[in-house]
Amino acid sequence: MARGLHYSLRALGGTLGAQWERERRETLFLMVPVALSVVPHAAHLPWWVGAGFFVLFAWRLGLVMSGRWLPRASVRWVAAIACTAAVMAHYQTVFGREPGVALLVLFLGLKLMEMRARRDLFVVIFLCFFLLLTAFFHSQSIATAIAVALALYGLLAAMLTMQFRQHETPIGQRLRTVGIMLAQALPIAAAVFVLFPRFGGPLWGLPSDAHRARTGLSETMTPGNIAQLSESDDIAFRVLFDGAIPPTARLYWRGPVLGSFDGLAWRALDAGARPGRPTRLEFGAQGQAIRYTVTQEPTGRNWLFALEMPTRAESGPARPLLRSDLQLVSPGPIVERVRMTVVSNTDFRAGIDEDAASLRDWLALPTGFNPRTVDMASRWRAEAGTGPGADERLVDRALAMFGAQPFRYTLQPPLLGRDSVDDFLFGTRAGFCEHYASAFAVLMRALGIPARIVTGYQGGERNPVDGYWLVRQADAHAWAEVWLAGRGWVRVDPTAAVAPQRIESGLRLGRFAADEDAAGRARSMVRRLWLNLDAIGNAWNQWVLSYDRNRQQGLLARLGISAGDWRQVAALLAGVLAALIGGVALLTLRPHLPRDPVVQAYESFCARLASVGLARGQHETASRYLARIARALDDGQLAEARRIVAAYERLRYAEPSPDRAAVRHLRKSVQAFKP
């Protein structure tokens, strides 16, 4: 085994012994890029898929090292059936992106067990090419692109290895050749990326899993589900402000609006999605118009997040819609990253002209739930009456109750029973933002005040490297809205009455500050490094991944080409490709005769002498040239010149393959020679 390992390492370096047949050493060279092709999938597939592949990989590697026979066809058939059955049992199907990629990874491992001829090696390489393409199903980050590029580099080097005959070149020269090939192809790839017509939707979206929901806010809210997001640093969206930035306490990013309560969970009202009379919006003269760009990660939903209250939103040809519940939505599910330019105004009044019919849905409560809360609301209403300003006083009384009584803000609240609001208000008095928003909305409805819950995000963190605001899943938040006569829908955040630091500083920043005091400078350095890496990733997202159909059409319009005229686009693409391919051909197809390093060193020696008037004639040999100029040199110079000429004649004429060390010594001698 040790002897086989020794020979295999020799094969990797290109120094091949007679003990290794060609197919075996090519297999060994191919194993590294095959493993690199599977690595980008390891974090996204079930653990047993990766484990199964690497068991097969290790098995095949052991066979290469030891020189043993490959397993029988019957063994491979049994393994293939077992892999298919395992994928079917896990996914309940073999169709779709996830099960398809899992099958491809396992079958690649099985293909390694039947590689005999060079044709099998090429099949494995092409399987790896396709597997690298599927890596972008899971992630299109710059880290994934780098991992794919490394695997692609190795696969191309393996293909180049198979083109050599029995006498092979060293591995360093192979890698340099592949690098030159990729550098030549890079301008052509860039031109195709910029000019090739782009599709309006995802290329690989399949009905079974194209619109699968991602981690984030849900269309329902029960006490505890937003708290589960508090530990997630996943990016929900990024924001770049064009001008002044509002304080953190005013950064309320509005999302799904929930108005139906069944006693346990809040859900969206069907009335909010029905087309009807739009909610009336009025903007005051004191309001601040804020312009910004939102880059939202895919969610699988049609929710868009904007600073309250958006007055204009643009996102390519698909214009966002503002529903009657003031939720901003897109025409279809968001299955890829979306860029949206928004203008919001912070001074607004919404729904002043609502009537009793339109407010009825925002007053409904399930019967038989939370009797203590309903009784308390009845007493409060009897004490406040129904005169002007009574509803405002009741709202203030509820907020004062949260601030005066021993309510506390915690990410790990006690469990609640069937009457969750009663248990919270009169029992545990400990919870997260959804506990406070839910209890406040139920209390308001019991008081006869229309109320609803708004979920979204609050706050964010500014990255000083690129100026973008990062809004994470940890910034998820829930607050309430109540309808007051003469004022319309008014935002009320009961969490601010209990934990104002959560609103003023943000959840993650407050937690980080505490950690900063405990961890010291080391954690600060890690944070700065993370912000720099995030800025790099954001630049990748903005300039590469966000180059969609709309931006391509804008570029073509600036070039004076209509994006809808495919003839003009095709002519432009063909012309650019012809110019690039012609330029690369002129640089690469021109014959380049290899120059002898010994001759180069001697010519440099002659050039140094020519600079002082001792030029060599074209007819002169090295010895005759030195004899002619000997009188012009002092004794030290002449001795050094004789050593250089002797070394040159020995390496040039006496040795068929000059030693590299001797050539390097000649070059150093020439560089040190000063006539």
N, C-alpha and C positions, 0 to 999 in steps of 0.2 A: 504493500500500500504506500509506504514512504517513497519507494522507488518510483511508483506511478505518479505520485504528487510531484516529485522532482522533475520528471519528464514533462508533466503538464505545465509547470511553471516555465520551463524552457520553451514550450510551444507558444505560450502567451507572448513571450518576448520576441518571437520570430526566429529563434535559433532552434532548428528542428533536428531531432535525431531520427535514426532509422527505425527506432522502436515504435514510432507513432505513425499510423496511416493518416492520410489527409482528412478523411471524414471525422476522425476522432478529435483532432486538434481544432478543426473548425467548429465542432460542437462545443468544445470547451470555451472557445472564444465567444461563442454566441450566448452562453449561459448568463453572463453578466447583464447585457442589455435586456434579456428576457425578464430577469428579476426586476430590473428598473422599470419595465413596462407595467408590472403589476403593482408596484409600490404606491402610485397615486390612488389606487382603488382600495387600499388596505383599510382606510378609516371609514369608508362608506358602504362596504359590503359586510354581511354577517361574518362573525369571527371564524366560523367553520369553513367558509369559502376560502379565505386567505390561508388558514391552516392546512386545508386539503391541497391547495396548490403547492405550498412550500414543502409538504411531505413528498409530493410527486417530484418537485424540483430537486430536493435532497436525494431522493432515490436515484434519479437520472444522473445527478452529479457523482454519486457513489459508483454507478456503473461506468461512467467515463473514467474516473480515477483508477478503478480496478481492472477495467478491460473485460468485464463480464458481459454475458449475453443479455439482450433486452428481453422483457417478459413476453410470454406467448400472447397470441391474438385473443384467445379465450379470456385471459386475465384482463386485457384492455377492454373487451366488450363488457365484462361484468362491472368493471370500474365505471365505464361510461353510463351504463344503466343506473348504477347506484347514484352517480352525480346528478343525473336527470331527475331521478325520484326524489332526491334530497331537495333540489330546487323547487320541484312541484309541491312538496310537502310544506316548504317554508313560505312560498309566495302564493300558493294555490293556483298557479298558472306558470306557463313557460313563455308567455308573451308579455311584451312591455320592456321598458328600459332596464329596470332593476333585475328581473330574472334573466333577461337576455345577457346583461353584462356578467352576472354570476356564472351563467353557463359558459360564456366565452372564456372566463378566467380558468374554470375547471377543465374545459376541453383543451386549452392551451397546455396545461400541465400534462394532460393525457397525450397530447401530440408529442411532447418531449420523449415519451416512452416508446415511440416508433420511428424516431429519426434514424435513418440508415444512409440514404443517398443524399446527394446535394440538393435534389429536388425537395426533400423533406425539410431541409434547412431553410430554403426559400419560402416554403409554406408557413413555417413558424415565424419568419420575419414579417411576412404580410399579415399574419394574424396579430402580431404585436403592433403593427402600424394601425390596424383597425381598433385594437384595444386602447391605444394612446388617444385616438379620436374620442372614444367613449369616456375618457377621463374628464372631459369638459362637461359631461352630463351632470356631474356632481358639483364641480367647482370650476370657475373660470378665473381664479385669482392668479396673481403673478407667480405665487409659489408653485401652483399647478403647472403653469406654463414653463417654468424653469425645470421642473421635474420631467415634463414631457420632452423638453429640448435635450436634456441629458440622455434620456433613453433613446431618442431619435438619433443623436450623435453616435451612440454605441451601435445601434442597428445598422446605420450606414457604414460604420467601420467594419462590422461583421460582413456586410455584403461586399465591401471592397476586399476583405480577406479572401473571400471565395473566388475572386477573380485572379489571384496570384497562381502561378504554377508552382512547381516543386521548390524552386528557390524563392523564398519569401523575404520581404523587407522587414525591418524592425517595426515594432508596434508604434514607436514615436512617429516614424515617417507616415504610417497609415493614418494616424490621428491628424497629423498636419494636412495630409491630402484631403481628408473629409472636411476639415475646417475651411480649406480653400474652396471646396465645392459649395459649402453652405454660404460662404461669403459671396460667391458669384450668384447664388440663387436668391439671396436676400432682397436685392432691388426688385427682382421680378415678382417675388412674393408680396412685397410692399405695394407694388402697382396693382396687382390683382386684388389685394385687400381694399385699396382705396376706390377702385373703379368698377370692380365686378358688381353687377346689380345685386342688391341686398333684398332679402325677403322681409315682409312686414311682420311675421311672427316667427316663433322658434322653429328651426328646421326639423328637429327630432321630436316634436310634440306628438305623443300617441294618445288616443282617447282614454286609455286605461290609467295613465299616470301623468299626463301633461299638465293638468290643473290641480295637482295634489297640493294641499295646504302646507305652508311652512310654519316653523315655530314663530309665535307672536300672539297678538291679541286674538280673541275668539269672538264668534258671533253671539255667544252667551256669556254671562258673568255670574258666578257663584262665589261666595266668600272664600278666598284662598287662591283662585286661579291666577290673578294678577301677581300675588305674592310669589308664585312659583317662578315668575319672570325676573324677580328682583336680583337673582344671582347670575343672570345671563348677560354676558358682555357682547352678544351678537348685535351687529349694527342693524337698526331698523331703517334709518335713512340718514343722509347727510344734508346739511343746509349751508349754503354760501350766501351771506347777506351782501347786498350791493352798497348799503350805506350804514346808518346808525343801527345798532343792535339793541333791542329792548332788554331790560334786566331779566334775570333768570326767572323771577317770580311772575313774569307776564308771558313766559314762553309756554303757552298751552296749545299743543298740537292736536287739533280736533280730529277724531276718528269715528268709529261706529257709535250710533246713538241707540240706546236701549230704552224701551218704554213699556214692555209687557212683563209683568211680574206674576208668577204662579205660586208664590210663597217660599220658593227655594232658589230660583234662578231668574235672572233678567234676560230678556231676549228683545230683538228688534221688532218694532211694530210693523205689520204689513202696510199700515197706512203711510208709513214713511217712504215706502217704495212705490206707492201708487201715484201715477201722474195726477196732479190736481193743481189747486191754486198755489202758486209759489209763496213762500214766506216773505213778507215785506221787510226790507232792510233799509234803514236810514243811517247815514253816516254824518257825524257832527263835524263842525269846522275845526274843533280842537284835536281831531284825531290825527294820528301819524301814519302816513302811507309808507308801508315797508315793502320793499321789493327784494326778492330772494329766489334762489334756485334750490329745489329739492331733488335729490337723487335717491329714490326709494328702492329698497331691495325687493325682490319678488316675494309675494305673500300667497299667491294662489287665489286671492280675493280681489274684489274691485274697489277696495277702500283706498283713498288717498288722504294723506295727512297734510294739513295746512294750519298755519297760525291763525287763530281766531281774530278777525273774521275775513275770509278771502273775498276780494272784490273782483279779481280777474285771475284766471288760471289758464295756462297754455301748455300743451304737451303734444306737439306735432299735429298731425291731422285729426287725431282723436281728442276732441275738446272735452275736458272734464266737466261734469255736471254737478250742480249744487241742488240737492234734494230739498223737499219741503221741511225736513228736520234739520237742515243746515249741515248735512254731511256731504263732503265732496267725494264723488265716486267717478270711476272711469267706465267707459262703455263695456269693457270686458275684463275678465280676471287678469291680474298682473302676474305674468309668468316669466317675465324678464325684467331687468333693471330699467327703471323709468326715470327720465329727467323731466322736470316740470318747473316752469317759471310762474311764480305767483306774486300777486300784489295783495297785501292785507291791510286793513284799517282797524286800529285798536279802539276807536271811538265809534260805537255802533249801537243801534237799537233794532231788535229783531222781533217781528210778530206782534206789533202793537195792536193791529186790527183783528187779532184772533177772536172768533166768536165761540159761543158755548158748544156748538156742534164740533168744531175743530179741536176743542180742548177736552172733549169727553174721554177720548182714549188715554189722555195723560192723567186721568183721575182714578182709573180703575184699580181696585185692589181685590185680591181673592178673599172670599168669605171663609171665616173660621180660622184665620191665621192671626197671630200676634195680638191677642185681645188686650193685653196691658198697654201696648202702644196706642191702640184705638181708643181705649178709655182715657188715657192721658191727653190725647188730641182733643177728645170731646170736652174735657175740662178747660183746656187752653182756649178753645174756640169760644166757649161760653164766657170766659173771662175777657177775651179780646173783643168779642162782638164781630159785626160784619161791616162796620163803618169804614170810611176812607182811611187808609193807612194801616188797617188791622192786619192785613197779610204781611206787610213789611215788619210789623212788630213781632209777629209770630216767627218769621224767619230769624230775626235777631235773637229772639228768646231761645230758639233751638241751638243757634251757634253759641250763645252764652252758656247753655247747658253743657255743651261739649268742652268749653273752656274752663268752667268752674268746677265741675264734678271730676272725680279721679279717672278720667279716660286716659289711656296711654296708647302710644303708637308702637306696634311690634310686628315683625315679619313672621313670628311664630305664635299666632293667637290660639287660645283654647278652641276646641271643637264646639259647634253650636248645634242645637237640636232642631225640632220641627219648626218651632216659632223662633226663627233665627234672630229677628230684630228684637223681640222681647228679651231673648237671652243676652244679646249684645248690650242693649240699653240699660237693662236692670240687673245684669249678672256679671259677665266677664269684663265688659268695658275695656277690652283690649283688642286691637285689630289693625288691619292694613287699610289702604285707601278705599278698597271696595266695601269694607264693612261700614265705614263712615258714610260713603255715598249712598249705599243701599238703605241704611237706617234713616238717613236724612230724607231721602225721596219717599220712603214709606210713610214717615211721619208727616211730611208735607201733604201727601195725598189724603191721609187720614184727617188732616185739617181742612181739606177742601181746596187746597192750592195745587194747581197742575204742576207736575214735576216729572222729570226724566233724568236718566243717567247718561253721561257722555264719557266714553272711554277713548283713550289716546295716549299721549306722552306729555310729560311735563319736564321742562328744563333741557339739559343737554350739557355737553362739554366741548369747549373750543380747543381745537388743535392749533397751537401757535405756529406750527411748521408751515401749514398751507392755508390757515384761516378758516377751514371748514368747521362747522359745529357737528359733533357726533351725537346722535340720538340713538341710544341703545335700547334693547328690550328691558334692561334694568330701569329705564326711565318711564315704563308703562305706568299709567295713572288713571284714576276714575274720579269724576266730580259730578256735581248735580247742576241742573238748571230748573228754575222755577219761573212760572209766568205770573207777573204782577201787572195789575191794571195801570196803564199809562207808561209802563216801562218795557213791556214785552218780556221776552225770555232773558233772564238774568243768570249769569253764572254764579254759583255758590259752591265753594270748595270747603266742606267741613273739616277736611284733613288739616287745612291751614290753621284752624282754631285749636287743634291738639298738638300738631308738630309743625310749627311755622318754618323750622329749619329745612324740612323736606321740600318746601316750595321755594324758599329763598336760595338754597344752595344746591338742591338736587340730591337724590338719594345716593348716587354713586360717589359724588364729590364729597359728601359728608362722611361716608364710610371710608373713603380714601384718606381724608384728612386725619382720621383717627389712626389708620394704619401708618400714616406717614410719621406721626409722633412716636410710634412704637418701633418702627423698622429703621428710621433714620435715612441717611443719604443713599444707601444701597437701593432701597425701593424707589427713591426719586430717580435714580439713574435708569432703573429698569423702565420706569414710566416714560422718561424722555426717549429711550430707545424704542419703546412700543409706539409712541406718537410719530417718530420718524418713519418707522416701518408702515404705519397706517397711512401716512402721507404718501409714501411711495405706492402703496396699494390703491389709494384713492386716485392718484394720477393715472395709474394703469386703467382703472375703471372709467375715468372721465375721457381719456384720449383714445383708448383702444376698445374696451367693451361697450362704451356708449356711442361708438361710431355706428349709428343705425341708418335706416333708410332715409330718415328726415335730414340728418346731417350730410349724408351723401348727396341728396338732392340739392341742398343748399350749396355744397361745393361745386356741383355741376352747373348750377345757375350762375355762380360767380365766374365760371369759365365760359359762360355764354352758350351752354348746351342744355337743351331741354331734357329733363330726366325721363319724360314720357316717350321720347323719340329713341327707340332702341337702336336704330341705325347709327345715329350720331354717337351714342355711348359705345357701341361696338367698334365704330371706326376709331374713336379716341383710344379705347383699350388696345386695339390691334396696333395702332401707331406707336403707343408708348412701349408695348411689349417688343415690337420690332426694333425700336431704337435701343432698348436695354439689351436685348439678345445680341444685336449687332455690336454694341459696345463691348459686351463680355467676350464675344467671339474674337474681336480685334485684339483683346488683351491676352486671350488664352490660346488661340489657335496659331498665333505667330510663333515660328520655331525659335526655341530658346536652347542654344547649344550650351551644355554644361561646361563651366570653366574649371580648369585644374587649379586647386588652391595653391599648389607649389608654384605654378606659373604666375598666379596673381601676386604671391609674395615677392617673387623675383622682379616683376614689373614695378612693384612699389619701391624696391631697392634702386632700380634704375631711375625712377622718377626723382628720388631724393638726390641722386648724383646730378641729374640733368638740371635741377634747380640751382646748382652752383656752377653751371657751365660745363659739366662733364657728361654730355649726352652720349648715348650709345648709338652706333650706326646699325642700320637694319641688317647688315651683312655680318656683323660681329658675333662670334660666340661669346659665352660668358667668360671663358679663360682669356681669350684674345682681348676682350674689352677691359678686363681687369689689368692685364699687362700694359695696355696703352695708357691708362690713367694712373698707374701706380706712383709716378713721380709727383702727381698733384696731391697725394694724400700723405699725412704724417704716418709715423710708425704704428701708432695705436689704431688709426683708422684703417690702415692697410691690412693689419692683422685681422681686424674684425671683418673687413670686406672679403678676405680670403676664406674665412670660416663660413661666411654666408654663401659664397660662390661654391665652395666644396659641398656644403649641405644641399644646395640647389641641384648640382649635377648628380649627386648620389640619389636624391629622392626622385629626380626627373628621369634619369636614364638607367640607374643601376637596380632599382627596386620596382617590381611589377605593381605592387600595391603598397604605397607609402604608409608608414605608421602614423596614426593621427597625432600621437604625442610629439613625434619628430616634426610634423608639419606645424603644430602649434609653437614649438620651440623656434622654428625658422621665422614664423611671423613675429614673435617677440624680439628676435634678434634684429630683424629689419626695422621694427618700430623704434628700437633703442639706438640704431645707427644714425649718427649725425655727422655728415661730411663737412 
